[in-house]
Amino acid sequence: MSTAPLLLCQQRIDLFAAIDALRALDEAPVLADAVRTHLQGALAGGMDGVAATRLISLFNDRLTARVIDLTAYRHRLPQVAWCWLALGSEGRHEQTFVTDQDNGLLFHASSEQEAGALRELFLPFAQEANQRLADCGFALCLGKIMAGNPAWCLSLDEWREQFIEWVRRPEPEALLNASIFFDLRPLHGNLALGEQLRTLLLSLTTGTPAFQHLMAANALHAEAPLSFRGEVAVNGEGEVDLKKFGSRLFVDAARIFALTAGAPSVNTSERLHQAGKAVGLPDIEIASLDAAFSHILRLRLTQQIAAAAIGMTAGSGLKPAELNDMDQAILREALKQAKRLQQRLKLNYAL
């Protein structure tokens, strides 16, 4: 019997232990590189996409939490409840090897004045944490959706008002923000405070059909890249963007279904299973959609691992012609599932 699985398991245990034992922030980038190298090697064997991105995210969560803790020790934080929020793909537990930061900070305050004072105390900590995470390979968000941005370092009441504004006045920017912020997951700190915000969010979206309709319409702006013959449609470089026109199609639809049905999960696979029946999807269709989503994630990860092996960073564009016959067929069928999912959105939300 091969000892490889046991060796991989022991390596993961050792890496988790090393993260927990980390005492110096300056040592975190080296450990982050070790984690990334281990995962690239371990996942090169072909683990399914959903499981692989969850494993990557679990390691990233553990390292992020440790970096936050060590950074917090360097600051005199106020004695109030606070929670670091993971957003976007990090919130969904769907991170790949090419990722940037999407996070926010939530804290308790009894008044608007107290919120302003507490924010000034939390911001230096959050800004350093963002930079320390960037040092570990989690790039700073170009859109500045990070806890160190005063706009996303808010009290519970301020977050509540922000969500109410987005849901009741779903302008284009609000819909764009919803695609990131409505995938929030409490990552570190007072998790109960974060769950309180999550519960509030679901209470807003389940009771607002107009918002659901506009979210669905917005999701349909990116269509499954298939020709009228059912072949994968590529751009002038012979590529298809497997993030924008692949995995995102499943992510967007599952989010809308979950926000409509009040399903608590933020992970796309779990959302499909939790909310699928509530929006009229039969079990066999849910299973097919889940498998298609996982295949696309696997193709993205395989591309990133291959690029890393030659010292490159992979983009989202993939050339189907370079895939083997089996993967070409899988990609084609996965995108057909995405198209069927979008047709379900059109039917359910009268689009």
Beta strands, then each sheet from edge to edge (+ up, - down):
strand 1: 82-86
strand 2: 103-107
strand 3: 153-155
strand 4: 185-189
strand 5: 240-241
strand 6: 317-318
sheet 1: 3+ 2+ 1- 4+
sheet 2: 5+ 6-
end
